[in-house]
Amino acid sequence: MTRSGYLRAALVSGAWCALTAATIARASEPVSVYVAASRVDTMPDEASATSVAIHGAFIFLKADGHYTTPQCGYMYFQCPAGNEAMCRLQWKDIATIGTAATTCAGFGTRDTVTSAPLRMEGTALTSPEVWDLGIGVGTGMHVDGQCPPAKALVCPLPAGNGGAGGTTGAGGAGGTMGTGGEAVTIGTGGVAGHPSPGSGGAGTTGGAAATGGAAATGGPAATGGAAATGGAGMVGKSGGSCTVGADTSSGTPAIPIMAALAAAAWISRRRR
């Protein structure tokens, strides 16, 4: 190679190195927004998504060409009609690049400050902004020195797994309640006994009146019978003792009962 050839090669090499150094120094395309994403929720689902909520630490391009410090929150967008397929591809790229260990995902228009607001976590998903297809999704590692602190920032997330929930399944029909058994009829109690009082026996002719019997349970005591006509009644006494009466119909004394008992006892001893 001639001397002039070496000179031209050196000049080309130097120019390439200078261009490369400038590109590395800038490290990112100056698009509207960069995000260190914590979560990307596509709704109603990834396959048919028409809106997106991007959560994480955001870095916004300012009018002076520099970027803001990272700020936690979320941004909510609706895809412009007829661009759903492109929106889904870009949202998938944001989820892939933005959640990587060392990169932030850039979106929006080059050198343009976005008017889309950053929303606080926990606020309702209402009035989405129109998604800016811009120049696609870019990768940023430096972003004016703000991507590394954005990746280190731990931002809170809303409850739930994100995305639209599925339809709640209907519960199974409950079983038919079984018929209860028939109640047992309580039997009617028997009629309580009402014992009638016993009547005293009539006195024997010429003898003593019968002693009244014991009263039945619950009933009054039995009434003694009347004395027989013509004879003196024998008066019942407790302990079974008797008093001898006189027969007034014939004037003949009655045989003493004690004498008869004594005679019976003597005959019994003689037989022994």
Buried (B, 14 or more C-beta within 10 A) or exposed (E): EEEEEEEEEEEEEEEEEEEEEEEEEEBBBBBBBBBBBBBBBBBEEBEEBBBBBBBBBBBBBEEEEEBBEBBBBBBBBBBBEEEEEBBBEBBBBBBBBBBBEEBBBBBBBEEBEBEBEBBEBEEEEEEBBEBBBBBEBBBBBBBBEBBBBBBEBEBEBBEEEBBEEEEEEEEEEEEEEEEEEEEEEEEEEEEEEEEEBBEBBEBBEBBBBBBBBEEBEEEEEBEBBEBBEEBBBBEBEEEEEEEBBEBEEEEEEBEEEEEEEEEEEEEEEEEE
